[in-house]
Amino acid sequence: VVSIAAVVFVLGLYGELEKSESDAPPMNLSERQVISLVKNENFSCWFREWEIRGEFIDFKHTESASFRPGGIWVVEAASSWTWPNSGLSPKGECIYVVDNATGQVTSKVGETT
C-alpha cells in the first residue's frame, strides 16, 4: 500500500513539473539582445574603454548572459584596467537580472574597487 501511494505521489510531482515547464513563456530575447539592453541602460557599473578618462593600459572586459528557469536572464560583466602613473587597477563587476518577457532590468549588483 505504501509503495503504491509513493508511486502515485511521484507521478503527481512529475506531472506538476511538466506542467510548470510548459507554462513558462517562450524565450524571446537572444544573449546579444539582452546584453545590449543592459548596455543601453547605461548603468554606472558597466565600464567601456572609451568612458575611462586619462591614460590607461591593460583594459579587459568580459560579458555573458544565460537564460534561467522562471523566464529571467542573468547578465554578468567585468572590466578592469591599470593607470600606469599610479599603478591603481580598478575593477568593475556587475550582475543584472532581466525579465525575458518585458526586457526590463529587475535587479542589479555592481561594485567598483
C-alpha positions as CSV (number, residue, x, y, z in Angstrom):
1,V,0.0,0.0,0.0
2,V,2.8,2.4,0.9
3,S,4.7,1.7,-2.3
4,I,1.6,2.4,-4.5
5,A,1.0,5.7,-2.7
6,A,4.6,6.7,-3.2
7,V,4.4,5.9,-6.9
8,V,1.2,8.0,-7.2
9,F,2.8,10.8,-5.3
10,V,6.0,10.8,-7.5
11,L,3.9,10.7,-10.7
12,G,1.9,13.6,-9.4
13,L,5.1,15.6,-8.8
14,Y,6.4,14.7,-12.2
15,G,3.1,15.9,-13.8
16,E,3.3,19.2,-12.0
17,L,6.9,19.6,-13.1
18,E,6.0,19.0,-16.7
19,K,3.1,21.4,-16.4
20,S,5.3,24.2,-14.9
21,E,7.9,23.8,-17.7
22,S,5.2,24.1,-20.4
23,D,3.6,27.1,-18.8
24,A,6.9,29.1,-18.9
25,P,6.8,31.8,-21.6
26,P,8.9,31.1,-24.6
27,M,12.3,32.7,-24.7
28,N,12.1,35.8,-26.9
29,L,15.4,37.5,-26.3
30,S,18.8,36.4,-27.5
31,E,22.0,36.6,-25.5
32,R,23.3,39.5,-27.6
33,Q,19.9,41.3,-27.3
34,V,19.8,41.1,-23.5
35,I,23.4,42.3,-23.2
36,S,22.6,45.2,-25.5
37,L,19.6,46.1,-23.3
38,V,21.8,46.3,-20.3
39,K,24.5,48.3,-22.0
40,N,21.9,50.8,-23.4
41,E,20.6,51.4,-19.9
42,N,24.0,53.0,-19.1
43,F,24.3,51.6,-15.6
44,S,27.2,53.2,-13.8
45,C,29.0,50.0,-13.1
46,W,29.2,48.9,-16.8
47,F,32.6,50.2,-17.9
48,R,33.6,50.7,-21.5
49,E,37.0,51.6,-22.7
50,W,36.1,54.9,-24.2
51,E,34.5,56.1,-20.9
52,I,37.7,55.8,-18.9
53,R,39.4,59.2,-18.5
54,G,43.2,59.5,-18.7
55,E,45.9,57.2,-19.9
56,F,45.4,53.5,-19.1
57,I,46.7,50.1,-20.1
58,D,45.6,46.5,-19.9
59,F,41.9,47.2,-20.4
60,K,39.9,43.9,-20.2
61,H,36.2,43.4,-20.5
62,T,34.1,40.2,-20.4
63,E,30.3,39.8,-20.7
64,S,27.9,37.0,-20.9
65,A,24.2,36.2,-20.4
66,S,22.4,33.0,-19.5
67,F,18.7,32.2,-19.6
68,R,17.4,30.7,-16.4
69,P,14.2,28.9,-15.3
70,G,11.4,31.3,-14.5
71,G,12.0,33.4,-17.6
72,I,14.9,35.5,-16.4
73,W,18.3,36.3,-17.9
74,V,21.4,36.7,-15.7
75,V,23.9,39.1,-17.3
76,E,27.4,39.2,-16.0
77,A,30.0,41.8,-16.9
78,A,33.5,42.6,-15.7
79,S,36.0,45.3,-16.6
80,S,39.5,46.1,-15.4
81,W,42.3,48.4,-16.3
82,T,45.5,49.9,-15.0
83,W,46.5,53.5,-14.7
84,P,50.3,53.4,-15.3
85,N,51.2,56.6,-13.4
86,S,49.6,55.5,-10.2
87,G,49.7,51.7,-10.5
88,L,46.0,51.6,-9.5
89,S,43.9,48.8,-11.1
90,P,40.2,49.5,-10.7
91,K,37.7,46.7,-11.4
92,G,34.0,46.8,-12.2
93,E,32.0,43.6,-11.7
94,C,28.3,43.6,-12.4
95,I,25.4,41.2,-12.4
96,Y,22.0,42.1,-13.8
97,V,18.7,40.2,-13.8
98,V,16.5,40.8,-16.8
99,D,12.9,39.7,-17.3
100,N,12.7,37.9,-20.6
101,A,9.0,38.8,-21.1
102,T,9.4,42.5,-20.6
103,G,13.1,43.2,-21.3
104,Q,13.3,45.1,-18.0
105,V,16.2,45.0,-15.6
106,T,14.7,43.8,-12.4
107,S,17.8,43.9,-10.2
108,K,21.4,44.7,-10.4
109,V,24.5,44.2,-8.3
110,G,27.8,46.0,-9.1
111,E,30.8,47.4,-7.4
112,T,33.9,49.3,-8.2
113,T,37.1,48.5,-6.3
